[in-house]
Amino acid sequence: MRLADFILRDMGTIVAQWEAFAATLLPAAANMQSLALRDHAQQILEAVAKDLSTVQTREEQAEKSMGRALVLIGAPETAAQTHALLRARGGFNINQLAAEYRALRASVLRLWMDDCQPDAPHPDDVIRFNEAIDQALAESVDFFTVQVDQARNLLLGMLGHDMRSPLQTVQITATYLAALNAGETVSVAASRLIRSGARMQALLDDMVDFNRTRLGLGIHIAPADVDLAQLFAEELDQLRVVHPDCQVDLDVADECTGVWDGRRLQQLLGNLVLNAIRYGARDTPVRVSVTGDEAEVRLEVKNNGPAIERSALGRIFDPLQRGWNDQDKNAGSSLGLGLYIAREIAKAHGGEINVRSDETETVFAVRLPRNK
């Protein structure tokens, strides 16, 4: 019997085995009823059987094997895509989703080969079946990934929105307490609140910006005429308050006016300096220098300390990268987004950011067109 006919004839047995396996995928399947466990299994198998029965040229087979099967624009959602959507909403992870297809493949082939005895199974059916399962798996994985990304972006957006008001209340209250001059105990507590609030604000800003970039919106900038010397001095003053034990030096050698988003470039500088404070040698200052010419301004943030490993340099601006040496003890206080956000801010201004590192120092260098 050809495989397509076998699938349609023994659909009940195959789907029952699918259900039995799906029930083992805990904890998501713990409270699922039979209908939910079988979710779209029959429709997926019917699509596979239809595919097996469809005449296919060698060229079409080659294209399909490389994931380039013809997809009609505006075509309805496939059973595999709907299955992925519901599995994502049901709490399954992507490994469990893939495991369902792996188990289905093994189950169908085993049952069919047993049924074919003593005759040998048709080899072309095996090839076509594997192609069809791979196609369904690819559709499911793509849809599952999109669904998970959408859920994550929605969560990050909600957190970014809902956390701002209570955080601002904490910061305003801490500033008020610090201004009361109510004694050393209150002043120390207020200073601690101010520092913690600043760290939380930085994490929140990075999270919101990361979410925007993942949504394809990029970093929003509002360019205006600004003086980077003044803006950078103000930013470093705030960082010195939050990190009183760290020395941060600023050297401005040239005229540094231009058309940029001042707040964003303060954020860029803050991320680079915080990175230098986190990973640099404690007994040496972080050195910030600003130079320029008619076309652009160049910013460099330097620190002494362990060299960045060569293998880490290529991914240091990737999101969610935290630490690059065994001496990093502060990675838990960071989301690993600071350098990624800094790069995106530079790109939004038509600039670029690079890093070089050796046993002497680590230097992050930013080039910003003046855009006058």
C-alpha positions as CSV (number, residue, x, y, z in Angstrom):
1,M,0.0,0.0,0.0
2,R,1.3,3.5,-0.9
3,L,2.0,5.7,2.1
4,A,-0.7,8.3,1.3
5,D,-3.4,5.7,1.3
6,F,-2.1,4.2,4.5
7,I,-2.2,7.5,6.3
8,L,-5.8,8.1,5.3
9,R,-6.8,4.6,6.2
10,D,-5.1,4.4,9.6
11,M,-5.6,8.0,10.5
12,G,-7.2,7.1,13.9
13,T,-4.2,5.0,15.0
14,I,-1.7,7.6,14.0
15,V,-3.5,10.4,15.7
16,A,-3.9,8.3,18.8
17,Q,-0.1,7.9,19.0
18,W,0.3,11.6,18.4
19,E,-2.0,12.3,21.3
20,A,-0.2,9.8,23.6
21,F,3.2,11.5,22.8
22,A,1.8,15.0,23.2
23,A,0.5,14.1,26.6
24,T,4.1,13.5,27.8
25,L,5.2,17.1,27.0
26,L,4.9,18.6,30.4
27,P,4.0,20.9,32.0
28,A,2.1,22.4,29.0
29,A,0.1,19.3,28.4
30,A,-0.7,18.5,32.0
31,N,-4.3,19.8,31.9
32,M,-5.0,19.4,28.2
33,Q,-8.0,17.4,27.0
34,S,-7.8,14.9,24.1
35,L,-9.0,17.5,21.5
36,A,-6.3,20.0,22.5
37,L,-3.6,17.3,22.5
38,R,-4.6,16.2,19.0
39,D,-4.7,19.8,17.9
40,H,-4.7,19.8,14.0
41,A,-2.9,16.5,13.8
42,Q,-5.5,15.1,11.4
43,Q,-5.4,18.2,9.2
44,I,-1.6,18.1,9.1
45,L,-1.6,14.4,8.1
46,E,-4.3,15.0,5.5
47,A,-2.1,17.7,4.0
48,V,0.9,15.3,4.0
49,A,-1.2,12.6,2.3
50,K,-2.4,15.1,-0.3
51,D,1.2,16.2,-0.9
52,L,2.3,12.6,-1.4
53,S,-0.5,12.1,-4.0
54,T,0.5,15.2,-6.0
55,V,2.7,14.8,-9.0
56,Q,6.0,16.5,-8.4
57,T,8.8,17.1,-10.9
58,R,12.5,16.6,-10.0
59,E,12.9,20.4,-10.1
60,E,10.0,21.0,-7.7
61,Q,11.4,18.3,-5.4
62,A,14.8,19.9,-5.4
63,E,13.3,23.3,-4.6
64,K,11.2,21.9,-1.9
65,S,14.1,20.0,-0.3
66,M,15.9,23.4,0.1
67,G,12.9,25.1,1.7
68,R,11.9,27.0,-1.4
69,A,8.5,25.4,-2.0
70,L,6.1,27.6,-3.9
71,V,3.9,29.6,-1.5
72,L,1.0,31.6,-2.9
73,I,0.6,35.2,-1.8
74,G,-2.5,35.5,0.3
75,A,-2.8,31.7,0.8
76,P,-4.8,30.7,3.9
77,E,-3.0,29.6,7.1
78,T,-1.9,26.0,6.9
79,A,-2.7,23.4,9.5
80,A,0.9,23.3,10.6
81,Q,0.9,27.1,11.1
82,T,-2.3,27.0,13.1
83,H,-0.9,24.2,15.2
84,A,2.2,26.2,16.0
85,L,0.1,29.2,17.0
86,L,-2.0,27.2,19.4
87,R,1.0,25.3,20.8
88,A,2.7,28.6,21.5
89,R,-0.4,30.0,23.3
90,G,-0.7,26.7,25.2
91,G,2.8,27.1,26.8
92,F,4.7,24.6,24.7
93,N,8.3,25.5,23.9
94,I,9.9,25.2,20.5
95,N,11.8,21.9,21.4
96,Q,8.5,20.3,22.3
97,L,6.9,21.5,19.1
98,A,9.7,19.9,17.1
99,A,9.6,16.8,19.1
100,E,5.9,16.3,18.1
101,Y,7.0,16.1,14.4
102,R,9.9,13.9,15.2
103,A,7.6,11.4,16.9
104,L,5.0,11.7,14.2
105,R,7.6,10.9,11.5
106,A,8.9,7.8,13.4
107,S,5.3,6.6,14.2
108,V,4.0,6.8,10.7
109,L,7.0,5.2,9.1
110,R,7.1,2.4,11.6
111,L,3.4,1.6,11.3
112,W,3.5,1.7,7.5
113,M,6.6,-0.5,7.2
114,D,5.0,-3.0,9.5
115,D,1.9,-2.9,7.4
116,C,3.8,-3.4,4.1
117,Q,5.3,-6.7,5.2
118,P,6.4,-8.9,3.5
119,D,6.6,-6.3,0.6
120,A,9.2,-3.6,0.7
121,P,8.0,0.0,1.2
122,H,8.1,2.3,-1.8
123,P,11.4,4.3,-1.4
124,D,10.0,7.4,-3.2
125,D,7.1,7.5,-0.6
126,V,9.7,7.7,2.2
127,I,11.5,10.6,0.5
128,R,8.3,12.5,-0.3
129,F,7.0,11.9,3.3
130,N,10.1,13.3,4.9
131,E,10.0,16.3,2.6
132,A,6.3,16.9,3.6
133,I,7.0,16.6,7.3
134,D,10.0,18.9,7.0
135,Q,7.9,21.4,5.2
136,A,5.2,21.2,7.9
137,L,7.9,21.5,10.7
138,A,9.4,24.6,9.0
139,E,6.0,26.2,8.8
140,S,5.3,25.5,12.4
141,V,8.7,26.7,13.6
142,D,8.3,30.0,11.6
143,F,4.9,30.7,13.0
144,F,5.8,29.6,16.5
145,T,8.8,32.0,16.5
146,V,6.7,34.9,15.3
147,Q,4.1,34.2,18.0
148,V,6.7,34.0,20.8
149,D,8.4,37.2,19.5
150,Q,5.1,39.1,19.5
151,A,4.3,37.9,23.0
152,R,7.7,39.0,24.2
153,N,7.6,42.4,22.5
154,L,4.1,43.0,24.0
155,L,5.4,42.1,27.5
156,L,8.4,44.3,27.1
157,G,6.2,47.2,25.9
158,M,3.8,46.8,28.8
159,L,6.7,46.6,31.3
160,G,8.3,49.7,29.8
161,H,5.1,51.6,30.0
162,D,3.8,50.5,33.4
163,M,7.2,50.7,35.3
164,R,7.9,54.4,34.4
165,S,5.4,56.0,36.8
166,P,6.3,54.1,40.0
167,L,10.0,54.5,39.2
168,Q,9.6,58.2,38.7
169,T,7.8,58.4,42.1
170,V,10.7,56.6,43.8
171,Q,13.3,58.9,42.1
172,I,11.4,62.1,43.0
173,T,10.9,61.0,46.6
174,A,14.6,60.1,46.9
175,T,15.6,63.5,45.6
176,Y,13.2,65.2,48.1
177,L,14.6,63.2,51.0
178,A,18.2,64.1,50.0
179,A,17.3,67.8,50.0
180,L,15.8,67.7,53.5
181,N,19.1,67.7,55.3
182,A,17.5,65.4,57.9
183,G,20.7,63.9,59.1
184,E,23.3,61.5,57.8
185,T,21.1,58.4,58.1
186,V,18.4,59.8,55.8
187,S,21.0,61.3,53.4
188,V,22.8,58.0,53.0
189,A,19.5,56.2,52.4
190,A,18.4,58.8,49.9
191,S,21.6,58.6,48.0
192,R,21.3,54.8,47.9
193,L,17.8,55.2,46.5
194,I,19.0,57.7,43.9
195,R,21.7,55.4,42.7
196,S,19.4,52.4,42.5
197,G,16.7,54.4,40.7
198,A,19.3,55.5,38.2
199,R,20.3,51.9,37.5
200,M,16.7,50.9,37.2
201,Q,16.0,53.8,34.8
202,A,19.0,52.8,32.6
203,L,17.8,49.2,32.5
204,L,14.3,50.3,31.6
205,D,15.5,52.6,28.9
206,D,17.6,49.9,27.4
207,M,14.7,47.4,27.5
208,V,12.4,49.8,25.8
209,D,14.9,50.7,23.1
210,F,15.7,47.0,22.5
211,N,12.0,46.3,22.0
212,R,11.7,49.1,19.4
213,T,14.7,47.7,17.4
214,R,13.2,44.2,17.5
215,L,9.9,45.6,16.2
216,G,11.8,47.1,13.3
217,L,11.1,50.7,14.5
218,G,14.8,51.5,15.2
219,I,16.0,54.1,17.7
220,H,13.9,57.2,17.6
221,I,15.9,60.4,17.5
222,A,14.9,64.1,17.5
223,P,18.0,66.0,16.1
224,A,18.6,69.6,17.1
225,D,21.5,72.0,17.4
226,V,23.5,70.9,20.4
227,D,26.9,71.3,22.0
228,L,28.3,67.8,22.9
229,A,30.9,69.3,25.3
230,Q,28.1,70.6,27.6
231,L,25.9,67.6,27.2
232,F,28.6,65.1,27.9
233,A,29.8,67.1,30.9
234,E,26.3,67.0,32.4
235,E,26.0,63.3,31.7
236,L,29.3,62.5,33.4
237,D,28.4,64.7,36.4
238,Q,25.4,62.5,36.9
239,L,27.4,59.3,36.5
240,R,29.9,60.5,39.1
241,V,27.1,61.0,41.6
242,V,25.9,57.5,41.0
243,H,29.4,56.1,41.1
244,P,31.3,58.3,43.6
245,D,34.1,55.8,43.9
246,C,35.0,55.9,40.2
247,Q,37.0,58.6,38.5
248,V,35.8,59.7,35.1
249,D,37.8,62.3,33.2
250,L,36.6,64.3,30.2
251,D,38.9,66.0,27.7
252,V,37.3,68.1,24.9
253,A,39.8,69.2,22.4
254,D,37.8,70.8,19.6
255,E,34.5,72.6,18.9
256,C,31.7,70.0,19.3
257,T,28.5,71.6,18.1
258,G,26.3,69.8,15.5
259,V,22.8,68.5,14.8
260,W,22.2,65.5,16.9
261,D,19.7,64.1,19.4
262,G,21.4,65.3,22.6
263,R,19.5,63.0,25.0
264,R,20.3,60.0,22.9
265,L,24.0,60.8,22.7
266,Q,24.1,61.3,26.5
267,Q,22.6,57.8,26.7
268,L,25.2,56.5,24.3
269,L,28.0,58.0,26.4
270,G,26.4,56.8,29.6
271,N,26.3,53.2,28.3
272,L,29.9,53.3,27.2
273,V,31.1,54.8,30.5
274,L,29.1,52.4,32.6
275,N,30.6,49.5,30.6
276,A,34.1,50.9,31.3
277,I,33.3,51.2,35.0
278,R,31.9,47.7,35.1
279,Y,34.8,45.9,33.4
280,G,37.7,48.3,33.8
281,A,40.4,48.4,36.4
282,R,39.1,49.9,39.6
283,D,42.3,51.8,40.4
284,T,42.5,53.7,37.1
285,P,40.2,56.4,35.7
286,V,37.8,56.1,32.8
287,R,39.0,58.5,30.2
288,V,36.5,60.2,27.8
289,S,37.9,62.3,24.9
290,V,36.0,64.3,22.3
291,T,37.7,65.6,19.1
292,G,36.3,66.8,15.8
293,D,36.8,68.4,12.4
294,E,34.5,70.1,10.0
295,A,32.8,66.8,8.9
296,E,32.5,64.8,12.2
297,V,33.0,64.5,15.9
298,R,34.9,61.6,17.4
299,L,34.2,60.3,20.9
300,E,36.5,57.8,22.6
301,V,35.9,56.0,26.0
302,K,39.0,54.3,27.3
303,N,39.7,52.1,30.3
304,N,42.5,50.0,31.6
305,G,41.9,46.4,32.6
306,P,41.8,42.9,31.1
307,A,41.8,42.8,27.3
308,I,38.6,41.7,25.6
309,E,39.0,38.2,24.2
310,R,39.4,38.2,20.4
311,S,36.5,35.8,20.1
312,A,34.3,38.2,22.0
313,L,35.1,41.3,19.9
314,G,33.0,40.2,16.9
315,R,29.8,39.8,19.0
316,I,30.3,42.5,21.6
317,F,27.7,44.8,20.1
318,D,25.1,41.9,19.9
319,P,22.1,42.2,22.2
320,L,22.0,40.2,25.4
321,Q,25.8,39.8,25.6
322,R,27.1,40.2,29.2
323,G,30.7,40.1,30.2
324,W,33.7,38.8,28.3
325,N,36.1,37.6,31.0
326,D,36.1,35.5,34.1
327,Q,36.5,38.6,36.3
328,D,33.1,39.9,35.5
329,K,31.2,39.9,38.8
330,N,28.6,42.5,37.9
331,A,26.9,40.9,34.8
332,G,23.8,40.2,36.8
333,S,23.1,43.9,37.2
334,S,22.9,44.3,33.4
335,L,20.6,43.1,30.7
336,G,23.5,43.0,28.2
337,L,21.9,45.7,26.0
338,G,24.1,48.7,26.7
339,L,26.6,48.3,23.9
340,Y,23.9,47.2,21.5
341,I,21.8,50.3,22.2
342,A,24.9,52.5,21.9
343,R,25.6,51.0,18.4
344,E,22.0,51.6,17.4
345,I,22.1,55.2,18.6
346,A,25.3,55.8,16.6
347,K,23.7,54.2,13.5
348,A,20.6,56.3,13.9
349,H,22.8,59.4,13.6
350,G,24.6,58.0,10.5
351,G,27.6,57.2,12.6
352,E,29.5,54.1,13.7
353,I,31.1,52.6,16.8
354,N,34.1,50.3,17.0
355,V,36.2,48.7,19.7
356,R,39.8,47.8,20.1
357,S,41.4,46.1,23.0
358,D,44.8,44.9,24.2
359,E,46.6,44.4,27.5
360,T,47.1,48.1,27.7
361,E,43.6,49.5,27.3
362,T,40.2,49.0,25.8
363,V,38.8,51.8,23.6
364,F,35.3,52.3,22.3
365,A,35.4,54.8,19.4
366,V,32.4,56.6,18.0
367,R,32.2,58.7,14.8
368,L,29.3,61.1,14.4
369,P,28.7,63.2,11.3
370,R,28.0,66.8,12.2
371,N,25.0,67.0,9.8
372,K,25.1,70.8,9.8
